[in-house]
Amino acid sequence: METFEVEGRALHGQFLPGEGQGDTLIVLAHGWNATGAKMLSMSEEARRLEPTADQFIAELGSGLLSFAKPLQVAKRLAIDIACLDRAHGYSKIVIVGHSAGALVARAAWLRAAGARERGDIGRRLHPWADKVERIVLMAAINRGWSDSVAISPLQRLLFAALAVWEFFTYGLLQRWIGTTGYILEMRRGAPFITGLRLKWLAMAKHRKLPLVVQVLGTIDDIVSPKDNVDLIAGDDFIYLEAPQSGHASMIRLDEPVVGEERKRIFALALTGDSAALKRKDRADEVADNLSDGLDDFDEELADAADKREKVRRVVFVIHGIRDYGFWTKKIAGRAKKLGGGQTQCRTVTSSYGFFPMGPFVFKALRRRRVEWLMDQYVRARALYP
């Protein structure tokens, strides 16, 4: 892994100085099972667009079998950016992240801005947080990845391998290594993903957030739209689409023909003004295309924000194992009546599916249900603040 030194600290990655005395830093964070080299074509295009800007292509150490904790990687990235900021005195910082690296980049900004693990907002840890004007997310898995989507046989084989890996790492080795593995901590509902979304919601209430632009591939063959798009914690994002682009290929700006279209979208995401971005914003279309909507929430008031503000109680009715949970809506109706009616009390009756006794005895499989519940919890917190 390439390193260089700033203020006596070894930073992992490459530092590419701009032309002259620039006052802007562009940070690029790669995805899982990749290195900074994957971001080079984006780096070259960013150099063309912002020739005076310095660039930091971070090496996150998130290889195929990495056991690094994403939160620790984010903390390290936040400190690395702080060192560069102190050394060069930037007035503007732009962050670009791909896939899982985009989540680490967002977590690094939240850390610098003062978001704490217990869910509240404290003092800013690093002044550079106030200099971040824009965060560009390239195929970011904002809700975490899930394997409950229509995927190719090869991808399904990968998920099966991850399940076996999780059984050994979390079920047998977790007490010694302290983590399930980098990519498993990126799964929907996992503590890192849940914490990131909750901290983003909390930060939105207390401080101004940077402009966030999410670029989606039109033919993403790895991550589903419901994993890429977070309309709860990211309801104010700008959504753009890169034509003829998949999850990995969308950052290959040097490909013939289609690369030019990707460059155009990346240029808009990186440097476009608010008016230009809003003209190309696909947020409404993206929302319409999501297949899971509000999951299975018992929620007729989903689009009535003024009514949601009146809700004071949210009751989760969760069925047990070896149970389809058809009875939960009956309990939910009674709960709403006792809780002051549906304008003051709402219910969540989502089901995690039939869970047989055999799989229940495995800690890794039980954990998946917990992650599912945490994803539901974040959605409820956002709907009923």
Secondary structure by P-SEA (a helix, b strand, c coil): ccccccccccccbbbbbccccccbbbbbbbccccccccaaaaaaaaaaacccbbbbbccccccccccccaaaaaaaaaaaaaaaaaaccccbbbbbbcaaaaaaaaaaaaaaaccccccccccccccccccccbbbbcccccccccccccccaaaaaaaaaaaaaaaaacccccccccccccccccccccaaaaaaaaaaaaaaacccccbbbbbbbcccccccccccccccccccbbbbbbccccccccccccccaaaaaaaaaaaaaccccaaaaaaacaaaaaaaacccccccccccccccaaaaaaccbbbbbcccccccccaaaaaaaaaaaaacccccbbbbbcccccccccccccaaaaaaaaaaaaaaaaaaaaacc
